[in-house]
Amino acid sequence: MTDKNSSELYDAMQKLNRYMHRSRHKAMKSKDGIHHGKMRLLALISENDGIIQRDLAEMIDMRPSSMTEMLSSLEKNSLIKREQDEKDRRIMHVYLTEAGKTSLEEVENINDNLSNSIFNCLTVEEKEKMLGIINKVNKNLESLNNIGEDDDNCGEGHHGHSCHHRKCGAGRCHHHHG
């Protein structure tokens, strides 16, 4: 592939990323004002019902005070409930409520519908091929930039964007580098 083609491909991928981001934002707008980070948190709580609040903060690499703030917001919307541990009152367990489960299911349906509408122009074979190519490029970028799940250098990214590493879960990184 020539440099011109690589440049055009890069620009096309950037445009695709912007369109997908806007489509997701538009589709999620109707979901009770709960942003993606909070939905990711609900999903983690769903997968680990009764998780200890401190463990949840560690899992997504978030300051305990920020975690408390997010959980308070979710609790105010009746999506989660927190209960003190019977043996150690300093420990707080987090549970998904029925409203939280319903909200999470609605978001998963929105995500499924959005994914289907975005990629319905492709055949199954084209989707498989595209996924393979994107995974190959992602792997190349990880090795070129030494990025991966073990990367602790999240900080501020290119153009001041927040960290989007998988390890950070909620799309924001709260590392404090000295």
C-alpha positions as CSV (number, residue, x, y, z in Angstrom):
1,M,0.0,0.0,0.0
2,T,1.3,3.4,-0.9
3,D,1.8,6.2,1.7
4,K,-1.2,8.0,0.1
5,N,-3.4,5.0,0.6
6,S,-2.3,4.6,4.2
7,S,-3.1,8.3,4.8
8,E,-6.5,8.0,3.2
9,L,-7.2,4.8,5.2
10,Y,-6.2,6.6,8.4
11,D,-8.5,9.5,7.6
12,A,-11.4,7.2,6.7
13,M,-10.9,5.3,10.0
14,Q,-10.9,8.6,11.9
15,K,-14.1,9.6,10.2
16,L,-15.7,6.2,11.0
17,N,-14.7,6.7,14.6
18,R,-16.3,10.1,14.8
19,Y,-19.5,8.9,13.1
20,M,-19.7,5.9,15.4
21,H,-19.1,8.0,18.5
22,R,-21.8,10.5,17.4
23,S,-24.2,7.7,16.6
24,R,-23.7,6.1,20.1
25,H,-24.0,9.5,21.8
26,K,-27.2,10.2,19.9
27,A,-28.6,6.7,20.7
28,M,-27.7,6.9,24.4
29,K,-29.0,10.4,24.8
30,S,-32.4,9.1,25.7
31,K,-31.1,6.9,28.5
32,D,-31.8,8.9,31.7
33,G,-28.7,11.0,31.3
34,I,-26.5,8.1,32.3
35,H,-23.2,8.2,30.4
36,H,-21.1,5.3,29.1
37,G,-18.8,5.3,32.1
38,K,-21.7,4.7,34.5
39,M,-23.2,2.0,32.3
40,R,-19.8,0.3,32.3
41,L,-19.9,0.5,36.1
42,L,-23.4,-1.0,36.1
43,A,-22.2,-3.9,33.9
44,L,-19.3,-4.6,36.3
45,I,-21.6,-4.6,39.3
46,S,-23.9,-6.9,37.4
47,E,-21.1,-9.3,36.7
48,N,-19.9,-9.1,40.4
49,D,-23.1,-8.6,42.4
50,G,-22.2,-7.7,46.0
51,I,-18.7,-6.5,45.1
52,I,-16.9,-4.5,47.7
53,Q,-16.8,-0.8,46.8
54,R,-13.0,-0.6,47.2
55,D,-12.5,-3.6,44.9
56,L,-14.7,-2.0,42.3
57,A,-12.6,1.2,42.4
58,E,-9.4,-0.8,42.0
59,M,-10.9,-2.9,39.2
60,I,-11.5,0.2,37.1
61,D,-8.5,2.1,38.5
62,M,-10.6,5.0,39.9
63,R,-10.0,7.1,43.0
64,P,-12.2,5.9,45.9
65,S,-13.7,9.4,46.2
66,S,-14.6,9.4,42.5
67,M,-16.1,6.0,42.9
68,T,-18.2,7.1,45.9
69,E,-19.4,10.0,43.8
70,M,-20.4,7.8,40.8
71,L,-22.1,5.2,43.1
72,S,-24.0,7.9,45.0
73,S,-25.4,9.2,41.6
74,L,-26.4,5.6,40.6
75,E,-27.9,5.0,44.1
76,K,-29.9,8.3,43.8
77,N,-31.3,7.0,40.5
78,S,-32.2,3.7,42.3
79,L,-29.9,1.7,40.0
80,I,-27.8,0.3,42.7
81,K,-27.9,-0.2,46.5
82,R,-25.0,-0.3,48.9
83,E,-25.0,-2.3,52.1
84,Q,-22.5,-2.4,54.9
85,D,-20.7,-5.6,55.6
86,E,-22.1,-7.4,58.6
87,K,-18.7,-8.2,60.1
88,D,-16.8,-5.0,59.1
89,R,-18.9,-1.9,58.9
90,R,-16.2,0.0,57.0
91,I,-16.7,-2.4,54.0
92,M,-19.5,-1.5,51.6
93,H,-21.0,-4.0,49.2
94,V,-22.6,-2.9,46.0
95,Y,-25.7,-4.5,44.4
96,L,-27.6,-3.9,41.2
97,T,-31.3,-3.1,41.8
98,E,-34.1,-4.4,39.5
99,A,-34.2,-0.8,38.0
100,G,-30.4,-1.1,37.4
101,K,-30.8,-4.5,35.7
102,T,-33.6,-3.1,33.5
103,S,-31.6,0.0,32.6
104,L,-28.6,-2.2,31.7
105,E,-30.7,-4.4,29.5
106,E,-32.1,-1.4,27.7
107,V,-28.6,-0.1,27.1
108,E,-27.5,-3.5,25.8
109,N,-30.4,-3.5,23.4
110,I,-29.6,0.0,22.2
111,N,-25.9,-1.1,21.7
112,D,-27.1,-4.2,19.8
113,N,-29.5,-2.2,17.6
114,L,-26.8,0.5,17.0
115,S,-24.2,-2.1,16.0
116,N,-26.6,-3.9,13.7
117,S,-27.7,-0.6,12.0
118,I,-24.1,0.5,11.5
119,F,-22.9,-2.8,10.0
120,N,-26.0,-4.0,8.3
121,C,-24.5,-2.8,4.9
122,L,-21.9,-5.6,5.2
123,T,-22.2,-9.3,4.6
124,V,-21.3,-11.7,7.4
125,E,-18.0,-12.5,5.5
126,E,-17.2,-8.8,5.2
127,K,-17.8,-8.2,8.9
128,E,-15.5,-11.2,9.7
129,K,-12.8,-9.8,7.4
130,M,-13.1,-6.3,8.7
131,L,-12.9,-7.5,12.3
132,G,-9.8,-9.5,11.5
133,I,-8.2,-6.5,9.8
134,I,-9.0,-4.1,12.7
135,N,-7.7,-6.6,15.3
136,K,-4.5,-6.9,13.2
137,V,-4.1,-3.1,13.1
138,N,-4.9,-2.8,16.8
139,K,-2.3,-5.4,17.6
140,N,0.2,-3.6,15.5
141,L,-0.6,-0.3,17.3
142,E,-0.2,-1.9,20.7
143,S,3.3,-3.2,19.8
144,L,4.3,0.0,18.1
145,N,3.2,2.2,21.0
146,N,3.9,-0.5,23.7
147,I,0.3,-0.2,24.7
148,G,-1.5,-3.0,26.4
149,E,-3.5,-4.1,29.4
150,D,-0.4,-3.9,31.6
151,D,0.3,-0.2,30.6
152,D,0.2,2.0,33.7
153,N,1.1,5.2,31.9
154,C,-2.5,6.3,31.1
155,G,-2.4,10.0,32.0
156,E,-3.5,12.4,29.4
157,G,-3.5,11.2,25.9
158,H,-3.0,12.8,22.5
159,H,-4.7,16.3,22.3
160,G,-5.5,16.1,26.1
161,H,-8.1,13.3,25.7
162,S,-8.7,11.2,28.7
163,C,-7.3,7.7,28.8
164,H,-9.2,5.0,27.0
165,H,-7.2,1.9,27.9
166,R,-9.2,-1.2,28.7
167,K,-7.6,-1.3,32.2
168,C,-9.3,2.0,33.1
169,G,-12.8,0.6,32.4
170,A,-14.8,3.8,32.6
171,G,-12.8,5.6,29.9
172,R,-11.1,7.9,32.4
173,C,-7.8,7.3,34.0
174,H,-7.0,8.5,37.4
175,H,-3.3,7.6,37.7
176,H,-1.2,10.2,39.4
177,H,2.2,10.3,37.9
178,G,4.9,12.1,39.8
